[in-house]
Structure formats: C-alpha cells, structure tokens
Amino acid sequence: MADRLKQIYSQFFPFKMSSELWQNVPLAPPDSIFKLTAAYKADSYDKKVNLGVGAYRDDNDKPWILPVVRKVEEIILNTPALDHEYLPITGLPEFTVAAAKLILGPDSRAIAEGRVTTVQTISGTGANHLGALFLSRFYQWTGDKKEVYLSDPTWANHPAIFNNVGIAPLYYPYYDPKTLGLNFDGFLSSLKSAPSGSVFLIHACAHNPTGVDPTRDQWNAIAEIMLEKGHYGFFDCAYQGFASGDLDNDAWAVRFFVEQGVNMLVCQSFAKNAGLYGERVGALHIVSPGKEAAERVKSQLSVLQRSEISNPPSYGARIVTLILNDAALFEEWKRDISTMAGRIIDMRKELFKILTEELHTPGNWDHIVNQIGMFSFTGITPEQSKALTEKAHIYLTVNGRISMTGLNRNNIRYFATSLDAAVRGTL
Ligand SMILES: Cc1ncc(COP(=O)(O)O)c(C=O)c1O
C-alpha cells in the first residue's frame, strides 16, 4: 500500500523532495548577543546579571515604556480616523519631515534648500541597509572595488550589512586599548591614506561598543580631512539623546558635518531614545548637493524600498510624529530621555566610586565615567570576562563590553565586587 501511494505521489510530484535538498546549507552560529540573552534567561541563579542587552532597563531591571509613549498610545487608540491603510513607500510624510528636523536641526540649511531626502526605514538597521544598498548601486566608486571603512571595533551588524550588498568592510583604527580611549592619530592617518572618495562609516554619538566619542576639536579635524579627500560620511546615529541626555548636543557632529558640506547620509533610529525597539521606527537621510539631485535620489530609494518592504510600518512612526509635532509632548519626551541618560550616568559614577574608593581595584577606571552612552568597554581580558559569566553569573560579551543599563541599585555592588575579584584573579 505504501509503495502504491509513493507511486501515485511521484506521478503528481515528479521532482525529488529529498532530505538532500539543503545539504549545502551550513549551520550558522547563533547571534552572539541573542545567545547571551538566552543563556541569561536559562540561568536560575538569583543574583545573575545581564550586561549584554542593548536595551534600556529601569532601576528594577525592567523594560521601560516611556510615559510620553504611553500617553500617545492612548491618543492613537482614541483617534478612529487612524486606520490601517498602507503608508506611502517612503513613509509617513509628517514623520520624515519631523525626523529630519530632529537630527539635522530645525534651522538646517540643507533642509531649507530641499537637499535632504528622507525615507522611513525599518529602524536603524533598515536605514543602514537601505543606505548601504543605495551606495552599492549608485555611489561613484573609484575602480571596480566597493569598500567601506568601519571603525575598529564597531557594531557587529555593520560588516554583515555591507557584505550583504556586496560592499567589502575595511577597518580604521578607532579604539586604543592602551589608553582605553580614542586612537585619534590612527583614525586621522587612515582618513589621510584612504583613496580619495572613500566611504567612512562614523558613529554619530555614543559609539557602540566602546562608548568613546571624538571631542568637538577632534570632529573638526576629521571633517577637514573628509572634505580635503572628498570622502563620503556614512553616519550611524542610533543613540541621539542617550549619550548626553540632550538631543541637540548628541546631534552636534552630524549637523556640523552637514554644515561643512561633507557628502553624507545619516541613519537614524528611534529604538533607544523612544524605547520603541520592537516597533522598528527609523529613517535614512541622504544629503545631496542640490534639490534636483535629492529628487532623483528619492526616486531611486523608492524603487529599492518597494522591492524590499514595499511600505514601512505605521504604528511607531505615528507615535514619534505625534511627539515631535506637539511642543508639550516633545518636552515630556526630553524629560523621559533625561531620566534614561541620567540613570546611566549615575550608574557610571556609582561603579567608578565603588571600584576606586571602596575596593581599590587595581588599574585605572577613569574610562568608566569618561565613556559615553549605553555601553562601556571595561578593558578587562576575554578570560576575565568569561570568568565573570562562568563563576559569577554575570553575562557580558567576551570583549569586555558592558551595557550600563543592566546595572541598578540592587546589583551594582555585586557586579563591582565580582569585577574586582576577576581583575585580581581571585574569582
Ligand atoms: C551602532 C548601531 N547602529 C544601529 C543600530 C540599530 O538598531 P535598531 O535597528 O534597533 O534601530 C544599533 C543597535 O544596537 C547600533 O548599536
């Protein structure tokens, strides 16, 4: 009977649906950050600490829905006119206008001159992808090589995103493990030695994973060389407001480079500063030399976006638009951002104090308070980092990066004493 069934089956489906179909597909390793989170969740130790997560946690280690976002969600719920129709391909028009002003400044000349093309994207990752895809198609590459210079180190997704669109990642020196700060000379000499018209990916603020940003003087020097060499600035801004607690302050470098006339684009995310991680709300802004070029750029971005996501999602974009376009809500948002940034800065100060004043942990810990944003590069070795995870149930990436938002009043002392022991080799 089984044979007869097989015979009938093969008459209708003559192709072979065998277990060999995917035999050439290698098993990929799981994403390291998500793997870390899964290991943390599976751990039953009551003092366990998760310092891997790149999302804000409140002082009780819970995700935080911003009060202003809650308020706006109520408004949306009570506005029956807000239907579930498709958005335009390039996104909610009110959102793209407001998002561009937020990052480029309300008085941006580039915006006033119609030189900015903004497309709503699938959060910051989508903006990076669309920006990279656009460059891979349309950038005036010198020679037949498509390459991008990334900071060493950088967000782990950057090389993957560029590889996906056929742009090979190269690296410029950024972090100096000796000073636990910026390798400014290395960065500058890379800018100088790269072929003219090279593409440089630059973290706009709160560099991930190091928390090390250039000073304004250093930005000045970087912009000067970028202009001289005609390099292209691929700015990634995932943490506006998170670095200093001030939206304008954190957008300073981006606005400065636009004002200086550097050819550039900006990837913008509202995941962190609005706590809208899962809603995937972001934007890509491409600054062109003129209005007519900006229109052509927009037409091509529409074509690319259409074939990939067709239309961006509306919910998160509506939330952000309502906040950005209402003066009172905007003020509330700024207060919420200060709450998040302030808590992170407090944790930095507290950790620094315990390590230096109470425990007298060997080494210099100034970088804990000098680094900016959600992440801190502790400078510990991979062995010390592994020991923290294996022996103290503290989950962090092996490169020694910790997410400051994983620290709170309840666990900071446990973390500091474990770190102290790891550094002394007594854990
Ligand atoms: C440097 C950097 N760029 C972009 C992103 C994109 O995040 P999302 O896609 O959630 O907006 C992140 C998130 O961690 C990041 O750290």
PDBQT file of the ligand as one rigid body, heavy atoms in Angstrom, charges set to zero:
ROOT
HETATM    1  C1  LIG A 501      25.564  51.420  16.193  1.00  0.00    +0.000 C 
HETATM    2  C2  LIG A 501      24.175  50.930  15.965  1.00  0.00    +0.000 A 
HETATM    3  N1  LIG A 501      23.585  51.180  14.798  1.00  0.00    +0.000 NA
HETATM    4  C3  LIG A 501      22.336  50.782  14.549  1.00  0.00    +0.000 A 
HETATM    5  C4  LIG A 501      21.625  50.066  15.479  1.00  0.00    +0.000 A 
HETATM    6  C5  LIG A 501      20.256  49.673  15.052  1.00  0.00    +0.000 C 
HETATM    7  O1  LIG A 501      19.300  49.396  15.958  1.00  0.00    +0.000 OA
HETATM    8  P1  LIG A 501      17.797  49.312  15.544  1.00  0.00    +0.000 P 
HETATM    9  O2  LIG A 501      17.709  48.585  14.241  1.00  0.00    +0.000 OA
HETATM   10  O3  LIG A 501      17.160  48.564  16.645  1.00  0.00    +0.000 OA
HETATM   11  O4  LIG A 501      17.314  50.713  15.418  1.00  0.00    +0.000 OA
HETATM   12  C6  LIG A 501      22.208  49.753  16.707  1.00  0.00    +0.000 A 
HETATM   13  C7  LIG A 501      21.522  48.935  17.710  1.00  0.00    +0.000 C 
HETATM   14  O5  LIG A 501      22.047  48.352  18.599  1.00  0.00    +0.000 OA
HETATM   15  C8  LIG A 501      23.515  50.210  16.960  1.00  0.00    +0.000 A 
HETATM   16  O6  LIG A 501      24.135  49.981  18.120  1.00  0.00    +0.000 OA
ENDROOT
TORSDOF 0
